[in-house]
């Protein structure tokens, strides 16, 4: 290739390739940790640079053109080749690659991060990296060794191991435990729902993982009534060939120990 050949902006190429692969700007934004608007801006900039549309737009829905799909496939192979070449350069001889774990942001905040110090203390030789926005379908491409997910555990082609079941029960701010309150808006979820209940805005049906620390600290009180079992559960998911690596195996053992200790706190 001539050194004088002008190449498109690399960030725009990455945004376009992700958008083309997902055929969805929002999912591309999640993968690249950008906003929907940033992906849209990068794609439009690339379209202007190339002088042709790459997607047919219908509101927020997009469909890639035939020529753009061929271009995206070339880019995907090129990025894979660049990634493989970079990986070959990174680890020095005998060096141990980091252990990369993905988990939903709300689960990381409410359950995982407060416990990770124990894992690091137990395994100081493992360099743990935590991601909170890597879709399961992209684990291998993103170089993520394992992910904790809360769903039905249906991930074909992945190694899936059930970690923990979940229940929900009604809770209220401890300051309002003796009062009759209306339910908090069902539109609120995760941290927003917890903040509303703690502020005394009402009572809510809440997952045990979210409620347990606040119950233990005396900030929440549980309403009378049996807990409701959730259809979803927490699973550890790894790409094929990764699950039995020593670092992942160590993480799995530690997680099972932490889950066992946590479940002893389950209120029935």
C-alpha positions as CSV (number, residue, x, y, z in Angstrom):
1,X,0.0,0.0,0.0
2,X,1.3,3.5,-0.8
3,X,2.4,5.4,2.2
4,X,0.5,8.4,0.8
5,X,-2.9,6.6,0.6
6,X,-5.4,8.4,2.9
7,X,-7.2,6.1,5.3
8,X,-10.5,6.9,7.0
9,X,-10.5,7.8,10.7
10,X,-9.8,4.7,12.8
11,X,-12.4,5.6,15.5
12,X,-15.0,6.0,12.7
13,X,-14.1,2.6,11.3
14,X,-14.4,0.9,14.7
15,X,-17.8,2.5,15.3
16,X,-19.0,1.5,11.8
17,X,-17.8,-2.1,12.1
18,X,-19.5,-2.6,15.5
19,X,-22.7,-1.0,14.2
20,X,-22.6,-3.2,11.1
21,X,-22.0,-6.3,13.1
22,X,-24.9,-5.6,15.5
23,X,-27.0,-3.7,13.0
24,X,-27.9,-1.6,16.0
25,X,-26.2,1.6,17.1
26,X,-27.2,1.2,20.8
27,X,-25.5,-2.2,21.0
28,X,-22.5,-0.9,19.2
29,X,-22.3,1.9,21.8
30,X,-22.5,-0.6,24.7
31,X,-19.6,-2.6,23.2
32,X,-17.4,0.4,22.6
33,X,-18.4,2.2,25.8
34,X,-19.8,5.2,23.9
35,X,-23.1,6.9,23.6
36,X,-25.6,6.2,20.8
37,X,-25.1,9.7,19.6
38,X,-21.3,9.2,19.3
39,X,-21.7,6.1,17.2
40,X,-24.2,7.9,15.0
41,X,-21.8,10.8,14.6
42,X,-18.8,8.6,13.7
43,X,-20.9,6.6,11.2
44,X,-22.1,9.8,9.5
45,X,-18.5,11.2,9.4
46,X,-17.4,8.0,7.7
47,X,-20.3,8.2,5.2
48,X,-19.2,11.8,4.4
49,X,-15.6,10.7,4.0
50,X,-16.6,7.8,1.6
51,X,-19.2,9.8,-0.2
52,X,-22.0,7.3,0.2
53,X,-24.6,6.1,2.8
54,X,-23.7,2.9,4.7
55,X,-27.0,2.4,6.4
56,X,-30.6,2.9,5.4
57,X,-32.3,4.6,8.4
58,X,-35.9,4.3,9.6
59,X,-36.0,6.4,12.7
60,X,-33.7,4.7,15.2
61,X,-33.7,1.5,13.2
62,X,-30.9,1.0,10.7
63,X,-30.2,-1.5,7.9
64,X,-26.8,-1.9,6.4
65,X,-26.4,-1.6,2.6
66,X,-25.0,-4.5,0.6
67,X,-21.7,-2.7,-0.3
68,X,-21.3,-1.5,3.3
69,X,-21.7,-5.1,4.6
70,X,-18.8,-6.3,2.4
71,X,-16.7,-3.4,3.7
72,X,-17.6,-4.2,7.3
73,X,-16.6,-7.9,6.8
74,X,-13.2,-6.8,5.5
75,X,-12.8,-4.5,8.5
76,X,-13.7,-7.3,11.0
77,X,-11.0,-9.6,9.6
78,X,-8.5,-6.7,9.6
79,X,-9.3,-5.8,13.3
80,X,-9.0,-9.5,14.3
81,X,-5.6,-9.7,12.6
82,X,-4.4,-6.5,14.3
83,X,-5.7,-7.9,17.7
84,X,-3.9,-11.2,17.2
85,X,-0.7,-9.5,16.2
86,X,-0.9,-7.2,19.2
87,X,-1.6,-10.1,21.6
88,X,1.5,-11.9,20.3
89,X,3.6,-8.9,21.3
90,X,2.0,-8.1,24.7
91,X,2.9,-10.9,27.1
92,X,6.6,-11.3,27.9
93,X,7.9,-14.9,28.1
94,X,6.4,-16.6,31.2
95,X,4.2,-13.6,32.0
96,X,0.7,-14.3,33.2
97,X,-2.1,-12.5,31.3
98,X,-4.7,-10.6,33.4
99,X,-7.9,-12.3,34.4
100,X,-10.7,-10.3,32.9
101,X,-14.2,-10.5,34.4
102,X,-17.4,-8.8,33.2
103,X,-20.5,-8.3,35.4
104,X,-23.6,-6.0,35.3
105,X,-22.8,-2.6,36.8
106,X,-25.6,-2.9,39.4
107,X,-24.4,-6.4,40.5
108,X,-20.8,-5.2,40.7
109,X,-21.8,-2.2,42.8
110,X,-24.1,-4.1,45.2
111,X,-22.4,-7.5,45.6
112,X,-19.1,-8.0,43.7
113,X,-16.7,-5.2,44.3
114,X,-17.0,-5.2,48.1
115,X,-15.8,-8.8,48.0
116,X,-13.0,-8.6,45.4
117,X,-10.5,-7.6,48.0
118,X,-10.7,-11.1,49.4
119,X,-10.0,-12.7,46.0
120,X,-7.0,-10.3,45.4
121,X,-5.6,-11.2,48.9
122,X,-6.1,-14.9,48.2
123,X,-4.5,-14.7,44.7
124,X,-2.0,-11.8,44.7
125,X,-0.4,-13.4,41.6
126,X,-3.6,-12.8,39.5
127,X,-4.1,-9.3,37.9
128,X,-7.9,-9.0,37.9
129,X,-9.6,-6.6,35.5
130,X,-13.4,-5.9,35.9
131,X,-15.6,-4.8,33.0
132,X,-19.2,-3.8,33.4
133,X,-20.4,-3.3,29.8
134,X,-19.4,-6.4,27.7
135,X,-22.2,-8.4,26.2
136,X,-21.9,-12.2,26.5
137,X,-21.8,-12.6,22.7
138,X,-18.7,-10.4,22.5
139,X,-16.6,-12.0,25.3
140,X,-14.1,-13.7,23.1
141,X,-13.7,-10.7,20.8
142,X,-13.2,-8.4,23.8
143,X,-10.7,-10.8,25.4
144,X,-13.0,-11.3,28.5
145,X,-12.3,-14.6,30.3
146,X,-15.6,-14.8,32.2
147,X,-18.9,-13.0,32.8
148,X,-21.4,-13.0,35.6
149,X,-24.9,-12.7,34.2
150,X,-28.4,-12.6,35.6
151,X,-30.7,-14.3,33.1
152,X,-32.1,-17.7,32.2
153,X,-28.6,-19.1,31.4
154,X,-29.2,-19.8,27.8
155,X,-26.0,-19.0,26.0
156,X,-25.3,-21.5,23.2
157,X,-21.7,-22.1,22.5
158,X,-20.5,-20.9,25.9
159,X,-19.6,-22.7,29.0
160,X,-22.3,-21.9,31.5
161,X,-22.3,-22.6,35.2
162,X,-25.1,-21.7,37.7
163,X,-23.8,-19.7,40.6
164,X,-26.7,-18.6,42.6
165,X,-30.5,-18.4,42.6
166,X,-32.3,-15.2,43.4
167,X,-35.5,-14.2,45.3
168,X,-37.4,-11.0,45.8
169,X,-39.4,-9.6,48.7
170,X,-41.0,-6.4,49.8
171,X,-38.9,-3.9,51.7
172,X,-39.3,-0.4,53.1
173,X,-37.1,2.2,54.7
174,X,-36.4,1.3,58.3
175,X,-37.6,4.7,59.3
176,X,-41.0,4.0,57.8
177,X,-41.3,0.3,58.9
178,X,-44.4,1.1,61.0
179,X,-46.2,3.1,58.3
180,X,-48.4,1.9,55.5
181,X,-46.9,3.1,52.2
182,X,-47.7,2.9,48.5
183,X,-45.4,1.0,46.1
184,X,-42.6,2.9,44.5
185,X,-43.0,3.4,40.8
186,X,-42.4,0.2,38.8
187,X,-40.5,2.2,36.3
188,X,-37.6,2.5,38.7
189,X,-35.0,-0.3,38.8
190,X,-31.6,-1.2,40.4
191,X,-29.9,1.7,42.2
192,X,-32.7,4.2,41.4
193,X,-35.3,1.9,43.1
194,X,-33.1,1.4,46.1
195,X,-32.6,5.2,46.5
196,X,-36.3,5.8,46.3
197,X,-37.1,3.3,49.0
198,X,-34.3,4.4,51.3
199,X,-35.6,8.0,50.9
200,X,-39.0,6.8,52.3
201,X,-40.9,7.3,49.0
202,X,-42.6,4.0,49.3
203,X,-42.1,0.2,49.5
204,X,-40.9,-2.1,46.7
205,X,-40.3,-5.7,45.7
206,X,-36.5,-5.9,45.6
207,X,-33.9,-8.5,44.8
208,X,-32.1,-10.1,47.7
209,X,-28.7,-9.1,46.3
210,X,-29.7,-5.5,46.3
211,X,-31.6,-5.5,49.6
212,X,-29.4,-7.7,51.8
213,X,-26.6,-5.2,52.6
214,X,-29.1,-2.5,53.5
215,X,-31.1,-5.0,55.7
216,X,-27.9,-6.0,57.5
217,X,-27.0,-2.3,58.0
218,X,-30.4,-1.5,59.4
219,X,-31.4,0.9,56.7
220,X,-34.1,-1.3,55.2
221,X,-36.8,-3.4,56.8
222,X,-38.5,-6.3,55.3
223,X,-42.3,-6.5,55.0
224,X,-44.1,-9.7,56.2
225,X,-44.6,-12.3,53.5
226,X,-42.8,-15.1,51.7
227,X,-40.0,-14.4,49.3
228,X,-40.7,-14.9,45.6
229,X,-38.3,-17.1,43.6
230,X,-37.0,-15.5,40.4
231,X,-37.0,-17.4,37.1
232,X,-33.6,-15.8,36.4
233,X,-30.4,-16.8,38.2
234,X,-26.7,-15.7,38.4
235,X,-24.5,-17.7,36.0
236,X,-20.8,-17.7,35.3
237,X,-20.2,-17.7,31.5
238,X,-16.9,-18.3,29.7
239,X,-15.9,-18.8,26.0
240,X,-15.0,-22.3,25.0
241,X,-11.5,-23.2,25.9
242,X,-11.2,-20.6,28.6
243,X,-13.3,-22.0,31.5
244,X,-10.6,-24.4,32.6
245,X,-7.7,-22.0,32.7
246,X,-6.1,-21.9,36.2
247,X,-7.1,-18.3,36.7
248,X,-10.7,-18.9,35.8
249,X,-10.9,-22.0,37.8
250,X,-9.6,-20.1,40.8
251,X,-12.2,-17.4,40.3
252,X,-14.9,-20.0,40.0
253,X,-13.9,-21.7,43.3
254,X,-13.8,-18.3,45.1
255,X,-17.2,-17.3,43.7
256,X,-18.8,-20.5,45.0
257,X,-17.3,-19.9,48.4
258,X,-18.6,-16.3,48.5
259,X,-22.0,-17.4,47.3
260,X,-22.3,-20.0,50.0
261,X,-21.4,-17.5,52.6
262,X,-23.9,-15.0,51.2
263,X,-26.7,-17.4,51.0
264,X,-26.5,-18.1,54.6
265,X,-27.8,-14.6,55.1
266,X,-30.9,-15.3,53.0
267,X,-34.0,-14.4,54.9
268,X,-37.0,-16.7,54.5
